[in-house]
């Protein structure tokens, strides 16, 4: 095994050999569902808000989705161990479909948001099981290629997602988007038992870490509640309380019998813990643009839903292209690209503060591309380094936890952006004045997250040269 890992990565023929083709197809389908749903929904949300109202709950469409995804993604590793990937994935597809139906048929914003939470649960399972499949079902020599495939699928979703969402929004039928995803998720559910035929339950640690998962939901929920609190002091207290609860979850998990995260994942003195911290903070940084970018661009810059979606999706496109640039990075080169990526994300966040409100559109596009390139340079390298440090009995939960940590960061970032936007008047309605205020302050509040994420990436590169054992 050590000799095989030391050899150059074989080509596509070896990747798809030995019965791996059905597993490869399953992973691709799961990644597509997760990626396309996120990009399409960001594009249509201004139309949803105009139709159903509820601008005060604007960010909940993202935060609620991510809360559901966190609950599901955090349990994906354990559920795959207990029930096997075949049937767990089928259930995930059905949950996704049910959530899409609820949002598509929603008569009001409450039902729509409930559907988004259920979509998040289905999506979290789908994404989590896909990461488990990559880590458990494919030899280590193929990890880099599989992560490149995942980036490629995100790139395809970057083109098609905003196109579908923008055309549906311009046609006045945003509900069609969710009916299309209903059909796709039903195909996923029906195909799972066949595509993953031959996989078996693992002998991993039994049980699901419900206390930690409940703590995650409580922490993110407290931050999300700040969205609808008009008193700034109470809103800030809720954000602080939510972050405190998330830290407490890490401490509880470290001593739990059934763990949510790998050993010492909560310690910044380890490669594992530092990588998770970087994943969390950097993803949280991006959510201000994802959630409020389309509405701000349509209101202040006169863009159509389609083109506003493409400006924001430029971040995902740059992510995809940059990921291929670093696909072959190894050793010290890998660490350098990882740090460069984090610096690009920080630089993009600073640039958005400066240009989102008043600068020409080209500068906003540049900031989106810069931030996306930063994720492309760093994200896959973070994933690869993290998986490479996990013990065999931690691989399932550790790989699924990457999704849970990333989505927790996204939910926290969306909730903080939402609380900020509502405090400056966005919740009262989408006007030029409220859009201008949000265009500044939601990006200002993302800066501390960007700084922490860049610091964690720097700490990870330093730790790589001084720490050899993070177990």
Secondary structure, 3 states (H helix, E strand, C coil): CHHHHHCCCCCHHHHCCCCCHHHHHHHHHHHHHHHHHHHHHHHHHHHHHHHHCCHHHCCHHHHHHHHHHHHHHHHHHHHHHHHCHHHHHHHHHHHHHHHHHHHHCCCCHHHHHHHHHHHHHHHHHHHHHHHHHHHHHCCHHHHHHHHHHHHHHHHHHHHHHHHHHHHHHHCCCCHHHHHHHHHHHHHHHHHHHHHCCCCCCCCCCCCCCHHHHHHHHHHHHHHHHHHHCCCHHHHHHHHHHHHHHHHHHHHHHHCCCCCCCCCCCCCCCCHHHHHHHHHHHHHHHHHHHHHHHHHHHHHHCCCCHHHHHHHHHHHHHHHHHHHHHCCCCCHHHHHHHHHHHHHHHHHHHHHHHHHCCCCCHHHHHHHHHHHHHHHHHHHHHHHHHHHHHCCHHHHHHHHHHHHHHHHHHHHHHHHHHHHHHHHCCHHHCCCHHHHHHHHHHHHHCCHHHHHHHHHHHHHHHHHHHHCCCCC
